[in-house]
Amino acid sequence: INSPNVNLRDLRRLSWHGIPDKFRADAWQLLLGYVPTKASRRTEARRKKRNEYRKALEQHFYSGVVHPSDIGLLDDATSASDDDLG
């Protein structure tokens, strides 16, 4: 995982019986293709992925496109109003 270029075949083979905790996150990112195998490109790839994630959150959750009840956070039929509380 710390080598300049990770061989995915070797990583899969070595990971078969488990991955030590300190390497698990990086190993899974590599195995799933989330980050490139070339170490010099990983930091930039992670930065881009995190920016894409933030933009998706803004677009779908913070722009008013999704109402809380649409994702199960609030059920309009059973939600309590201030009058119901006391």
N, C-alpha and C positions, 0 to 999 in steps of 0.2 A: 504494500500500500504506500510505502514511503519511497519507492523507487521512482525514477524519472518517467518510466512508462510501465504500467501494470499489464501483465499478461492475464487476460480474463479467463482463459482456460485453466491456468495455474491457480488463480484465485478461486474459481469454482471448485476445483479439486480440493484445495486446502480448506475451503469453507464448508465442505460437505458435512463434517461432524461438529460444526459449531464455530463461531467466530468469537474471539475474546472481546469482552466489553469495550476495551479501549479502541478497538478497530472496527467494531460493528457498524457504526453509522457510515463511516467512509466506505467500508466494504459493500454495504447495501446500495449506497449511491452509485458505486462503480458497477455492481452486478446488474442493477436496473437500468443502466445507461443514463442516469440523471447527470452524471459528470463524466467528462472524457477521461480516458485512461492515461493521457499525458499530463503529468503533474503540473507542468507550467501553465496549463489552460484551465485547471480546476477552479481556482479562485475567481477568475472572471466568469466562468460558467455558473458558479453558485450565485454570484452577484446578479447576473442576468435573470436567473430563475427566480430569485427572491423579488426582484423588481416586477417580473411578470405576475407573480403571486399577489403582490400589493396592488397592482393595477386591476387584477381580476376581482379582488375584494372590493376595491373602490367602485368598480363598474357594476357589480352585481349585488352588493350588500349595502354600500354606503351612499348610493346615488338615488335611493328611493325606488329602485326598480323592483326589489323584492320586499314585500310586506312581511313583518315578523310572523304573521299567521301562516304565510305561505311555506315557511320552513319549520312550523311546529313550535315556535317560541311563544306564540300567543294564540289562544283559541277564542275568537270573538264571541262565540255562543256561551262560553262558560267563564269568561274573564270577569273578575270582580271589579266593580267601580268603587269610588271613594264612599258612596252612600251605603254599599253593602258591608263596609268594614266597621261600621259602628254606629 
